[in-house]
Amino acid sequence: MSTKAVHIGVIGLGTVGTGTVRILQENADTIRRRVGVPVLIKAMADLDTKKDRGLQLSGISLTTDAHEVIKDPAIDIVVELIGGYRPAKEFILEAFKHKKHVVTANKALLAVHGEELYIAAESAGVSIGFEAAVAGGIPILRSLRDGLAANDIASIFGIVNGTCNYILTMMTSEGRQFEEVISEAQARGYAEADPTFDIDGVDSAHKLAILTMLAFGTPVPFDDIYTEGISRITPLDIDFAGELGYKIKLLAITKMVDGEVEARVHPTMLPASYPIATVDGVYNALSVVGDAVGSTLFSGRGVGDMPTGSAVVGDIMDISRDILAGCAGRIPVTAFRERAVLPVRKMDDITSCYYLRFSAIDKPGVMSRISGVLGKNNISISSVIQKDRRVAEAVPVVMMTHEAVERDVRTALAEIDKLDCVAGSTMVIRVEEGKQG
């Protein structure tokens, strides 16, 4: 390769692709000064080559055929920004075969097929950068691979989906219903036309798979990540949480517990005093706890063309420096030279405190019957709220538990929900009281 410039080929000119190209062009001089040589876009591929994206395209080859970009011998780094599983996976593997380095923002692909891609990159002697796959412009993956590499990571708690954080923020601050806020988020461009992956927690789980891999040096099968979304959260639950001194956030949580990895995504009640609980709107935040560094907190915009494009270009620059120094792969793709396959703790085995909201028929003896079932299943109650907030004939009763085992809680609720004095299914929200950043 010529050391006079590093040449880039971009596949996909959607929101992130456009932001990436804009940063490479508008900040070209700063990038050149930091890397040492110009970083130039040589070719771009997209199915729509006619759309005006407000980019300067003179001197750049534009094609609808991604293979032309991948096979171009002058291109050093292929940037895959089309998303999805196919044909993105095939494009990346083909790039490796042609000894091209790759940068991608494709969290879904990495969560499901990451192991295959990491092994293929290492076998080909090339690098794959994916900082933009988690939390947009927040350099969390680089921090785990490099800045925090001396630490045994104890836990990561993350708000990694701006759509859900915006929805919960508006429900909390304005007391609005879930469906109403979803519509507003779509109108403002904060939610996709089909927001299912976001509100069901799947997007967060994709990101958690990557975070867990880098934190603990172990692959986590995506299907082993417990995933629960926010669609059942109501203003009533948010009000009760506030009375108890908590806020509700959709968290991606990974922990090391007794040699097993916990990996789960679900709505979580956090003490309102925790810094991560104060992160609102479309912002992301991650609390990383390491044995040497203690608690750290990262926050910033997790979505958008420019924040995500910033992460993509950061990877391009890192790989460019390694190419120029002849040391590609200096830092392992997965952060660990020696990896281990660690067991993933079953959700039934995790321990947590719990918020339980029952719709109880307003008659004598209800509380004692519910409490009896909980006690029989080793669940102790720390506090109770019962107010005359009638919905038909049912009254909401909230119980906060001390730490309990998930399996015991599920067993108890299966019995409680069958009682003739309880209407409907119990609302369950897990509570995190551990040390946060």
VEXFI-677360 format. One record per residue: x negated, y negated, z of N, C-alpha, C in turn; residue in one letter. Coordinates in steps of 0.02 Angstrom, whole numbers, padded with zeros to 5 digits, always signed. Last residue first. Example, Ala and Ser with C-alpha at 12.3 -4.5 7.8 and 13.67 -1.06 7.14 Angstrom:
-00642+00112+00354-00684+00053+00357-00645-00002+00394s-00660+00284+00390-00615+00225+00390-00660+00165+00390a
***
This chain:
+01114-00201+01933+01069-00256+01919+01106-00322+01920g+01173-00102+02074+01177-00129+02006+01126-00185+01997q+01199+00039+02171+01158-00020+02159+01160-00039+02086k+01374+00094+02176+01302+00101+02183+01265+00037+02165g+01507+00096+02158+01484+00055+02213+01409+00056+02220e+01628+00114+02041+01556+00119+02050+01534+00070+02104e+01773+00208+02022+01743+00149+02054+01669+00161+02064v+01894+00254+01898+01836+00269+01940+01804+00204+01964r+02066+00258+01902+02008+00220+01879+01950+00235+01927i+02221+00325+01860+02156+00339+01892+02103+00294+01860v+02392+00333+01888+02339+00296+01855+02274+00305+01894m+02495+00477+01878+02454+00432+01919+02401+00398+01876t+02642+00487+01779+02574+00508+01794+02537+00455+01834s+02812+00482+01848+02759+00474+01798+02691+00496+01822g+02854+00459+02013+02878+00450+01944+02820+00439+01897a+02873+00558+02154+02826+00521+02112+02852+00519+02041v+02952+00644+02223+02950+00575+02248+02902+00531+02208c+02935+00769+02177+02998+00736+02159+03000+00664+02182d+02772+00804+02111+02816+00791+02168+02878+00754+02146l+02684+00812+02009+02742+00856+02005+02791+00845+02062k+02579+00733+02043+02621+00710+01987+02682+00753+01977d+02515+00810+02141+02553+00750+02160+02601+00729+02105i+02450+00910+02065+02503+00928+02112+02547+00868+02130e+02362+00834+01991+02406+00880+01955+02464+00901+02000a+02291+00772+02092+02339+00733+02053+02386+00776+02013l+02212+00878+02141+02260+00845+02184+02313+00808+02143a+02133+00907+02029+02176+00959+02059+02231+00927+02101t+02065+00787+02013+02110+00811+01960+02158+00863+01987r+01991+00784+02133+02039+00731+02117+02089+00754+02065v+01910+00895+02120+01959+00892+02174+02012+00840+02161d+01832+00856+02010+01874+00916+02006+01928+00915+02060r+01761+00745+02060+01811+00737+02006+01858+00797+02003e+01742+00724+02233+01722+00761+02174+01779+00757+02122v+01725+00561+02311+01756+00627+02303+01730+00659+02239a+01706+00427+02423+01677+00468+02370+01707+00538+02370e+01869+00365+02470+01798+00371+02480+01771+00416+02424h+01995+00282+02370+01966+00339+02405+01893+00327+02422t+02135+00180+02378+02064+00183+02362+02034+00240+02403m+02298+00178+02315+02252+00206+02365+02181+00203+02337m+02447+00094+02289+02377+00100+02270+02337+00128+02329v+02605+00110+02225+02565+00121+02286+02494+00133+02263v+02746+00033+02156+02675+00050+02148+02640+00055+02216p+02902+00111+02160+02861+00059+02190+02787+00079+02180v+03050+00140+02063+02983+00159+02085+02945+00098+02111a+03167+00113+02004+03171+00138+02073+03103+00154+02101e+03111-00019+01909+03168+00027+01917+03171+00048+01990a+02985-00068+01997+02996-00054+01926+03048+00001+01925v+02947-00184+02123+02989-00130+02099+02991-00128+02023r+02844-00214+02230+02843-00232+02159+02883-00179+02122r+02815-00228+02373+02881-00220+02344+02882-00247+02273d+02663-00135+02398+02702-00196+02397+02769-00184+02362k+02530-00064+02470+02598-00048+02450+02639-00112+02455q+02369-00005+02471+02410-00064+02458+02478-00040+02436i+02242+00065+02574+02307+00074+02540+02339+00005+02530v+02078+00140+02588+02126+00084+02596+02188+00098+02555s+02016+00264+02589+01983+00208+02622+02029+00148+02632s+02051+00434+02610+02076+00369+02588+02040+00314+02626i+01972+00583+02550+01991+00538+02606+02006+00469+02579s+01994+00740+02491+01992+00670+02469+02016+00626+02525i+02010+00879+02499+01947+00847+02522+01939+00776+02498n+02136+00923+02474+02085+00930+02421+02022+00890+02436n+02212+00889+02581+02202+00960+02568+02148+00973+02517k+02217+00750+02560+02177+00778+02614+02162+00852+02605g+02308+00745+02452+02240+00720+02445+02194+00750+02499l+02423+00797+02511+02393+00831+02454+02321+00809+02444v+02445+00700+02611+02434+00770+02629+02401+00809+02572g+02471+00584+02541+02410+00588+02582+02393+00660+02600s+02596+00619+02487+02539+00605+02443+02474+00613+02482i+02669+00633+02607+02665+00689+02560+02604+00680+02513r+02659+00508+02665+02631+00565+02700+02623+00625+02654s+02726+00427+02573+02655+00417+02587+02623+00478+02619m+02859+00476+02580+02820+00480+02518+02745+00476+02532v+02937+00458+02693+02897+00518+02688+02853+00523+02626g+03081+00369+02627+03036+00390+02682+02998+00454+02666p+03067+00296+02462+03106+00330+02514+03057+00355+02567k+03047+00248+02314+03049+00211+02377+03095+00246+02428d+02936+00345+02222+03007+00331+02236+03011+00303+02307i+02787+00276+02158+02821+00316+02209+02894+00295+02216a+02667+00288+02056+02734+00258+02052+02778+00300+02097s+02499+00259+02111+02558+00303+02105+02621+00261+02095f+02338+00238+02072+02401+00201+02076+02458+00249+02061r+02179+00247+02138+02237+00287+02118+02300+00245+02126l+02010+00235+02117+02071+00194+02124+02128+00237+02098y+01874+00321+02194+01930+00318+02146+01983+00268+02168y+01699+00358+02189+01758+00334+02224+01812+00322+02172c+01626+00514+02133+01640+00443+02126+01691+00423+02179s+01532+00644+02058+01563+00615+02117+01571+00541+02107t+01555+00775+01937+01529+00710+01957+01565+00688+02021i+01608+00895+01893+01560+00898+01948+01536+00829+01971d+01688+00874+01783+01720+00900+01843+01674+00896+01904d+01595+00843+01686+01633+00789+01716+01667+00812+01780m+01437+00925+01703+01507+00926+01682+01545+00871+01719k+01280+00860+01658+01327+00876+01712+01399+00874+01686r+01174+00937+01548+01221+00881+01556+01273+00901+01607v+01004+00988+01570+01076+01002+01572+01117+00938+01580p+00876+00940+01453+00904+00941+01520+00978+00955+01518l+00745+00978+01365+00818+00985+01357+00847+00994+01427v+00614+00860+01347+00643+00918+01381+00718+00919+01367a+00465+00808+01259+00536+00802+01277+00559+00866+01311r+00327+00714+01243+00349+00780+01265+00420+00773+01291e+00332+00584+01202+00294+00632+01161+00316+00703+01179r+00472+00480+01206+00435+00532+01241+00397+00575+01192f+00539+00393+01120+00508+00365+01180+00466+00415+01219a+00578+00438+00998+00623+00452+01054+00595+00431+01121t+00470+00397+00920+00538+00377+00901+00585+00384+00961v+00324+00346+01011+00369+00398+00986+00439+00371+00972p+00217+00224+00949+00266+00238+01002+00314+00291+00975i+00152+00248+00825+00114+00241+00887+00157+00253+00949r+00205+00258+00699+00223+00310+00747+00184+00306+00812g+00068+00192+00610+00139+00207+00612+00153+00264+00660a-00057+00126+00598-00040+00166+00658+00035+00177+00664c-00113+00030+00514-00124+00101+00500-00107+00146+00558g-00083-00100+00526-00135-00075+00570-00151-00002+00559a+00020-00111+00434-00041-00149+00422-00099-00124+00465l+00114-00029+00499+00089-00011+00432+00022-00046+00419i+00137-00102+00616+00106-00035+00620+00078-00013+00553d+00198-00215+00561+00134-00222+00598+00098-00155+00602r+00313-00156+00509+00266-00189+00465+00198-00196+00499s+00378-00114+00624+00352-00063+00578+00301-00093+00530i+00410-00241+00677+00370-00193+00715+00338-00141+00669d+00490-00295+00574+00426-00326+00591+00381-00279+00630m+00600-00209+00577+00562-00216+00515+00492-00244+00531i+00645-00236+00707+00619-00170+00690+00576-00172+00627d+00687-00369+00688+00636-00353+00738+00605-00286+00725g+00788-00351+00595+00726-00383+00573+00670-00371+00623v+00884-00292+00681+00860-00257+00621+00793-00285+00599v+00905-00394+00774+00876-00330+00796+00848-00290+00737a+00961-00491+00690+00900-00506+00727+00865-00442+00749s+01079-00430+00651+01026-00439+00602+00960-00455+00634g+01147-00445+00770+01129-00378+00748+01074-00381+00696t+01159-00588+00773+01128-00551+00828+01105-00481+00807p+01219-00609+00639+01153-00635+00657+01122-00600+00718m+01343-00539+00634+01292-00531+00582+01223-00553+00605d+01405-00456+00781+01397-00513+00737+01339-00504+00689g+01380-00407+00955+01406-00398+00887+01392-00461+00847v+01331-00439+01079+01322-00371+01055+01345-00359+00984g+01245-00567+01158+01296-00549+01109+01281-00481+01079r+01189-00519+01324+01188-00560+01263+01243-00538+01216g+01080-00453+01451+01145-00474+01426+01137-00517+01364s+01011-00346+01571+01004-00372+01503+01074-00394+01480f+00933-00326+01725+00996-00341+01690+00981-00374+01623l+00865-00207+01840+00857-00258+01789+00924-00268+01754t+00807-00148+01995+00864-00164+01953+00847-00218+01903s+00645-00073+01993+00707-00088+02027+00763-00102+01978g+00523-00035+01941+00545-00103+01928+00606-00122+01969v+00510+00099+01983+00458+00051+01997+00484-00021+01992a+00628+00167+01949+00599+00177+02015+00546+00125+02033d+00757+00066+01873+00698+00108+01870+00666+00113+01938g+00910+00033+01804+00876+00041+01869+00818+00090+01860v+00990-00083+01704+00943-00026+01704+00907-00024+01771v+01137-00142+01644+01097-00139+01705+01055-00075+01702s+01187-00238+01509+01164-00172+01531+01121-00181+01594l+01317-00314+01415+01269-00317+01470+01250-00246+01490a+01391-00418+01287+01370-00354+01313+01323-00365+01373n+01529-00529+01253+01460-00515+01272+01451-00444+01297y+01652-00574+01224+01624-00525+01177+01552-00506+01195v+01706-00596+01393+01713-00610+01322+01682-00555+01279g+01582-00583+01527+01649-00583+01498+01647-00596+01423d+01505-00532+01668+01492-00539+01596+01558-00530+01559v+01523-00502+01798+01538-00571+01778+01527-00583+01703t+01479-00376+01820+01551-00386+01821+01571-00456+01798a+01343-00389+01827+01370-00360+01766+01446-00369+01762i+01325-00441+01959+01313-00482+01899+01345-00455+01836p+01454-00409+02077+01399-00382+02037+01388-00425+01976y+01568-00459+02135+01506-00494+02149+01447-00468+02108s+01672-00373+02111+01670-00435+02072+01605-00473+02082a+01629-00202+02098+01636-00261+02141+01627-00325+02101p+01714-00120+01964+01652-00143+01993+01666-00199+02042l+01796+00014+01894+01804-00043+01939+01736-00057+01971m+01800+00063+01725+01768+00068+01790+01782+00005+01830t+01846+00166+01589+01857+00105+01627+01831+00115+01698p+01704+00263+01524+01773+00256+01549+01783+00188+01581h+01588+00381+01479+01616+00316+01461+01688+00314+01486v+01439+00468+01531+01512+00459+01529+01531+00388+01512r+01327+00578+01583+01338+00534+01526+01413+00527+01517a+01203+00637+01691+01273+00616+01685+01278+00569+01626e+01090+00768+01692+01106+00703+01663+01182+00693+01664v+01007+00844+01831+01057+00845+01778+01072+00774+01755e+00925+00830+01940+00898+00864+01881+00947+00871+01824g+01008+00755+02027+00986+00823+02044+00964+00863+01983d+01049+00647+01905+01073+00670+01971+01053+00743+01980v+01030+00507+01813+00996+00570+01828+01016+00590+01899m+01158+00433+01712+01120+00439+01774+01083+00505+01774k+01250+00317+01618+01208+00376+01617+01165+00375+01680t+01397+00245+01558+01357+00260+01618+01315+00322+01604i+01482+00113+01494+01445+00172+01473+01394+00185+01529a+01636+00042+01548+01565+00053+01557+01542+00117+01522l+01749-00081+01540+01734-00017+01507+01658-00008+01510l+01795-00151+01698+01756-00154+01637+01753-00084+01606k+01882-00241+01817+01882-00181+01776+01844-00194+01712i+01828-00300+01977+01847-00313+01908+01842-00248+01870k+01879-00319+02151+01846-00285+02095+01867-00316+02029y+01949-00349+02268+01882-00376+02259+01844-00346+02201g+02079-00314+02280+02031-00272+02316+01959-00296+02308l+02141-00402+02196+02157-00405+02267+02106-00367+02309e+02089-00354+02073+02070-00420+02099+02083-00427+02173g+02156-00232+02064+02083-00233+02067+02059-00299+02096a+02288-00279+02051+02269-00241+02111+02193-00241+02119f+02275-00339+01923+02294-00378+01982+02274-00343+02047d+02244-00229+01844+02196-00284+01849+02211-00327+01909i+02361-00156+01857+02298-00128+01882+02246-00182+01891d+02449-00246+01793+02460-00227+01863+02397-00199+01894l+02405-00252+01662+02394-00311+01705+02405-00295+01779p+02331-00088+01630+02387-00135+01631+02369-00196+01672t+02254+00034+01531+02245-00018+01581+02301-00070+01575i+02262+00122+01427+02310+00131+01483+02304+00077+01536r+02159+00091+01338+02228+00077+01318+02279+00085+01374s+02024+00111+01351+02055+00061+01395+02130+00051+01382i+01957+00282+01349+01963+00213+01328+02003+00170+01376g+01832+00401+01381+01900+00378+01397+01903+00303+01382e+01728+00539+01372+01747+00475+01341+01821+00460+01354t+01584+00626+01415+01654+00614+01432+01673+00544+01408y+01481+00704+01304+01491+00640+01337+01566+00630+01351i+01470+00816+01229+01464+00825+01302+01473+00760+01340d+01472+00780+01097+01534+00809+01125+01531+00819+01200d+01339+00744+01075+01390+00693+01080+01454+00719+01112f+01211+00814+01173+01262+00826+01122+01320+00776+01130p+01069+00730+01204+01134+00742+01235+01185+00753+01179v+00894+00761+01221+00952+00753+01178+01016+00768+01216p+00789+00668+01329+00825+00730+01317+00883+00717+01268t+00728+00559+01390+00690+00602+01347+00723+00669+01334g+00795+00465+01465+00775+00527+01499+00737+00576+01455f+00815+00350+01386+00803+00344+01458+00772+00406+01488a+00839+00394+01256+00780+00354+01269+00764+00349+01343l+00958+00467+01276+00900+00499+01245+00837+00460+01261m+01042+00369+01326+01024+00426+01368+00962+00460+01342t+01057+00283+01215+01027+00259+01277+01002+00316+01321l+01123+00370+01126+01057+00343+01109+01021+00319+01172i+01242+00393+01194+01201+00450+01174+01129+00428+01159a+01294+00264+01203+01269+00297+01263+01226+00357+01246l+01338+00240+01074+01281+00201+01100+01251+00235+01161k+01446+00329+01069+01392+00334+01020+01329+00299+01047h+01523+00275+01172+01493+00341+01182+01437+00353+01131a+01568+00157+01114+01525+00154+01174+01489+00220+01185s+01648+00212+01013+01591+00169+00996+01542+00165+01055d+01746+00275+01092+01702+00315+01050+01639+00275+01031v+01843+00209+01166+01778+00221+01197+01728+00258+01154g+01959+00169+01111+01958+00236+01139+01890+00255+01169d+01930+00044+01061+01972+00047+01120+01976+00117+01151i+01839+00079+00951+01822+00033+01006+01864+00047+01068d+01905+00168+00869+01839+00187+00896+01819+00143+00954f+02024+00089+00838+02026+00151+00877+01959+00169+00908t+02057-00025+00769+02010-00031+00825+02002+00032+00865p+02071-00067+00612+02085-00006+00650+02035-00005+00708d+02019-00194+00594+02089-00182+00577+02114-00118+00610a+01915-00230+00739+01926-00205+00672+02001-00199+00658e+01897-00382+00832+01917-00311+00828+01929-00293+00755a+01863-00511+00815+01828-00475+00869+01845-00401+00869y+01932-00592+00728+01876-00555+00702+01835-00518+00754g+02047-00649+00770+01986-00688+00781+01923-00652+00756r+02140-00550+00747+02147-00613+00711+02083-00654+00715a+02098-00453+00839+02094-00439+00767+02096-00503+00726q+02128-00519+00958+02058-00501+00944+02049-00486+00869a+02268-00526+00949+02229-00587+00947+02156-00573+00929e+02298-00390+00959+02317-00427+00899+02277-00492+00893s+02250-00365+01089+02222-00329+01031+02237-00369+00967i+02337-00440+01167+02267-00462+01161+02233-00428+01102v+02455-00367+01154+02453-00437+01133+02381-00460+01122e+02423-00243+01211+02441-00247+01139+02436-00318+01113e+02398-00278+01349+02347-00249+01306+02362-00260+01232f+02464-00434+01410+02470-00362+01396+02417-00341+01345q+02383-00554+01520+02419-00534+01460+02418-00459+01450r+02320-00630+01618+02374-00586+01637+02414-00559+01579g+02209-00707+01595+02274-00735+01576+02333-00690+01591e+02098-00640+01642+02101-00712+01652+02171-00741+01639s+02123-00504+01609+02107-00524+01677+02120-00598+01688t+02146-00504+01472+02197-00475+01516+02187-00498+01588m+02023-00557+01432+02085-00595+01421+02142-00569+01464m+01937-00452+01471+01927-00521+01496+01991-00561+01490t+01982-00344+01397+01989-00342+01470+01980-00412+01500l+01947-00394+01267+02017-00376+01284+02027-00377+01360i+01808-00409+01277+01851-00467+01263+01923-00452+01284y+01770-00278+01297+01756-00327+01349+01798-00390+01340n+01809-00219+01178+01842-00199+01240+01830-00250+01295c+01719-00287+01091+01792-00288+01081+01828-00273+01145t+01590-00258+01134+01616-00325+01143+01691-00330+01134g+01523-00131+01218+01572-00142+01166+01606-00209+01178n+01443-00106+01325+01412-00103+01259+01462-00110+01203v+01399-00123+01479+01455-00148+01438+01427-00153+01368i+01318+00010+01568+01320-00038+01514+01389-00058+01490g+01198+00068+01674+01269+00051+01671+01277-00002+01618f+01083+00192+01700+01100+00136+01657+01176+00128+01659i+00964+00255+01821+01031+00247+01793+01033+00189+01745s+00829+00287+01840+00880+00317+01883+00949+00313+01851a+00684+00319+01752+00748+00283+01751+00798+00322+01794i+00526+00301+01801+00577+00352+01799+00644+00315+01804d+00425+00186+01706+00475+00200+01757+00510+00267+01745n+00346+00148+01603+00313+00176+01662+00362+00200+01715a+00428+00088+01507+00405+00157+01495+00372+00188+01556a+00484-00035+01493+00501+00003+01554+00475+00074+01552l+00432-00077+01368+00425-00118+01428+00438-00082+01493g+00465+00044+01281+00400+00011+01290+00395-00024+01358d+00590+00100+01275+00534+00135+01243+00467+00109+01263r+00669+00005+01341+00665+00074+01367+00605+00111+01339l+00650-00106+01258+00631-00110+01329+00624-00040+01359s+00705-00063+01140+00633-00078+01142+00609-00081+01214r+00837-00056+01182+00802+00006+01163+00726-00005+01164l+00870-00190+01211+00873-00140+01263+00834-00077+01244i+00873-00331+01164+00819-00282+01149+00815-00226+01201p+01023-00382+01095+00989-00370+01159+00935-00317+01147i+01095-00397+00977+01033-00434+00984+00996-00423+01050g+01180-00247+00990+01164-00303+00945+01096-00333+00958g+01199-00131+01067+01202-00197+01098+01173-00253+01056a+01121-00019+00963+01149-00027+01030+01143-00100+01051v+01064-00024+00837+01119+00024+00848+01153+00015+00915a+00955-00104+00824+01020-00135+00811+01078-00088+00823a+00846-00017+00839+00864-00063+00893+00934-00090+00885e+00791+00083+00760+00864+00080+00767+00885+00036+00825f+00670+00146+00646+00689+00096+00696+00764+00090+00699g+00562+00272+00613+00631+00253+00606+00648+00206+00663i+00409+00306+00522+00446+00279+00579+00519+00269+00562s+00324+00457+00466+00350+00389+00457+00390+00369+00519v+00288+00589+00450+00237+00541+00470+00259+00469+00461g+00377+00687+00426+00354+00650+00368+00300+00599+00385a+00402+00730+00555+00371+00777+00508+00343+00741+00447s+00466+00617+00606+00402+00638+00634+00365+00685+00586e+00584+00621+00529+00539+00563+00527+00469+00582+00551a+00640+00743+00568+00621+00733+00498+00572+00674+00491a+00666+00718+00702+00619+00771+00684+00594+00761+00613i+00762+00618+00688+00700+00604+00724+00646+00655+00705y+00865+00685+00618+00830+00628+00587+00764+00613+00622l+00906+00783+00709+00882+00803+00642+00841+00747+00610e+00947+00700+00816+00892+00748+00824+00863+00768+00756e+01059+00624+00764+00995+00594+00780+00937+00642+00783g+01188+00652+00733+01136+00686+00694+01066+00660+00710h+01264+00579+00828+01285+00647+00808+01228+00685+00775v+01200+00459+00850+01230+00494+00907+01245+00567+00890a+01164+00418+00721+01112+00437+00769+01140+00476+00828l+01291+00389+00667+01248+00439+00636+01195+00463+00686l+01334+00286+00752+01372+00348+00747+01329+00404+00719a+01237+00183+00732+01243+00216+00797+01281+00282+00793k+01142+00120+00624+01196+00168+00619+01202+00210+00682n+01053+00030+00581+01095+00008+00637+01151+00059+00650a+00882+00065+00534+00954+00075+00529+00989+00047+00591t+00738+00081+00437+00771+00044+00491+00846+00051+00481v+00606+00189+00390+00677+00173+00388+00696+00130+00449v+00470+00218+00276+00494+00204+00343+00567+00181+00337h+00449+00343+00153+00471+00275+00170+00488+00272+00244k+00415+00462+00092+00367+00431+00138+00384+00358+00152k+00514+00525+00027+00473+00480-00014+00425+00440+00029h+00576+00586+00133+00541+00629+00084+00495+00588+00039k+00637+00475+00192+00581+00508+00226+00541+00551+00177f+00737+00451+00097+00685+00401+00108+00624+00432+00143a+00816+00563+00117+00781+00555+00052+00725+00504+00059e+00864+00536+00244+00821+00595+00234+00783+00590+00168l+00940+00421+00212+00884+00417+00259+00836+00475+00250i+01036+00472+00123+00992+00418+00102+00930+00415+00147f+01102+00565+00204+01065+00589+00146+01015+00535+00121e+01162+00478+00297+01114+00529+00318+01071+00552+00260k+01249+00401+00214+01193+00370+00250+01140+00421+00271a+01362+00436+00141+01297+00465+00121+01237+00438+00159p+01400+00501+00300+01380+00514+00231+01404+00458+00187r+01427+00430+00422+01384+00489+00419+01357+00502+00349y+01420+00248+00447+01451+00313+00434+01401+00369+00430g+01320+00117+00365+01359+00147+00419+01388+00214+00399g+01240+00041+00285+01307+00056+00260+01351+00087+00314i+01107+00005+00301+01157-00033+00337+01228-00020+00310l+00941+00044+00301+01007+00074+00289+01059+00039+00332e+00802-00006+00226+00847-00029+00279+00917-00004+00263v+00642+00057+00199+00712+00059+00177+00756+00041+00236v+00483-00005+00168+00534+00007+00220+00603+00004+00188i+00410-00015+00049+00380+00015+00108+00431+00036+00160d+00418-00004-00125+00454-00020-00063+00424+00020-00005i+00357+00039-00238+00331-00022-00208+00363-00039-00141a+00426+00149-00288+00361+00160-00255+00333+00098-00220p+00592+00180-00267+00547+00127-00290+00480+00133-00253d+00682+00266-00211+00628+00294-00252+00578+00243-00276k+00774+00183-00146+00735+00233-00108+00674+00258-00146i+00830+00110-00250+00793+00076-00197+00747+00125-00162v+00891+00210-00323+00841+00168-00355+00798+00132-00304e+00984+00259-00234+00927+00301-00249+00872+00261-00284h+01089+00168-00233+01042+00167-00177+00979+00207-00192a+01153+00078-00358+01125+00145-00346+01072+00143-00292d+01186-00047-00392+01238-00009-00357+01213+00061-00338t+01064-00177-00366+01090-00118-00399+01147-00087-00358t+00948-00304-00393+01012-00288-00363+01044-00231-00402l+00790-00366-00353+00826-00318-00394+00890-00298-00358s+00752-00535-00335+00770-00473-00301+00810-00429-00348i+00736-00655-00399+00677-00614-00389+00690-00548-00354g+00869-00732-00312+00821-00735-00367+00758-00694-00350s+00960-00738-00210+00945-00672-00238+00895-00673-00296l+01010-00808-00067+00964-00822-00123+00939-00755-00150q+01183-00794-00023+01114-00775-00015+01074-00796-00077l+01322-00797-00020+01285-00857+00000+01211-00844+00011g+01382-00692-00077+01372-00688-00004+01333-00748+00023r+01489-00655-00199+01444-00709-00179+01440-00708-00102d+01494-00497-00279+01519-00541-00226+01466-00592-00207k+01435-00407-00365+01460-00470-00393+01480-00520-00339k+01406-00284-00318+01349-00327-00332+01371-00396-00357t+01464-00171-00218+01489-00233-00247+01431-00281-00257d+01386-00070-00168+01437-00051-00217+01466-00113-00252l+01212-00110-00162+01279-00115-00133+01329-00097-00187d+01042-00134-00131+01094-00092-00161+01159-00101-00124a+00896-00228-00171+00955-00218-00129+01006-00176-00167m+00719-00258-00163+00779-00231-00196+00835-00223-00145a+00626-00334-00092+00613-00319-00163+00676-00296-00199k+00596-00451+00026+00649-00407+00001+00637-00396-00074i+00444-00460+00118+00485-00480+00061+00537-00428+00043l+00346-00533+00227+00391-00476+00226+00446-00493+00175v+00175-00588+00214+00246-00597+00200+00285-00530+00203p+00071-00552+00358+00082-00554+00285+00156-00567+00274v+00081-00570+00493+00015-00578+00462+00017-00579+00386g+00188-00574+00582+00166-00510+00556+00095-00515+00527v+00200-00711+00614+00198-00660+00667+00171-00594+00643r+00200-00774+00490+00150-00792+00539+00144-00741+00595r+00313-00715+00431+00247-00706+00401+00192-00721+00452r+00413-00762+00517+00401-00690+00512+00332-00677+00483i+00406-00899+00489+00393-00874+00557+00376-00800+00556t+00443-00895+00352+00377-00920+00372+00359-00896+00443d+00574-00839+00351+00518-00805+00317+00450-00829+00341a+00697-00867+00398+00641-00868+00446+00578-00837+00417n+00778-00853+00286+00775-00918+00320+00717-00923+00369e+00755-00717+00249+00742-00772+00203+00733-00838+00240q+00786-00639+00358+00723-00627+00323+00705-00686+00278l+00915-00689+00385+00860-00700+00432+00792-00691+00398i+00985-00643+00271+00981-00715+00286+00923-00730+00334r+00973-00505+00284+00941-00539+00226+00934-00613+00241v+01050-00488+00401+00980-00467+00398+00943-00503+00342t+01177-00532+00363+01140-00567+00416+01066-00551+00415g+01206-00435+00265+01201-00505+00246+01163-00545+00299t+01209-00319+00345+01161-00326+00290+01151-00398+00269g+01317-00347+00429+01249-00342+00457+01196-00349+00403v+01424-00355+00333+01412-00408+00382+01340-00406+00408t+01351-00277+00188+01409-00298+00227+01389-00352+00276g+01263-00218+00096+01265-00291+00105+01331-00313+00136l+01160-00083+00077+01220-00106+00112+01217-00180+00126g+00995-00064+00090+01054-00028+00065+01114-00048+00107i+00849-00147+00044+00908-00149+00087+00965-00111+00052v+00677-00133+00053+00736-00117+00012+00796-00111+00058g+00530-00233+00065+00590-00205+00096+00641-00189+00043i+00354-00239+00080+00413-00244+00037+00471-00202+00066h+00229-00341+00141+00269-00282+00155+00334-00290+00117v+00076-00398+00064+00147-00407+00083+00176-00340+00102a-00056-00366+00052-00037-00435+00039+00035-00450+00059k-00098-00239+00059-00093-00274+00123-00073-00347+00114t-00021-00113-00036-00056-00178-00035-00046-00210+00033s-00041+00060+00000+00000+00000+00000-00043-00062+00000m
***
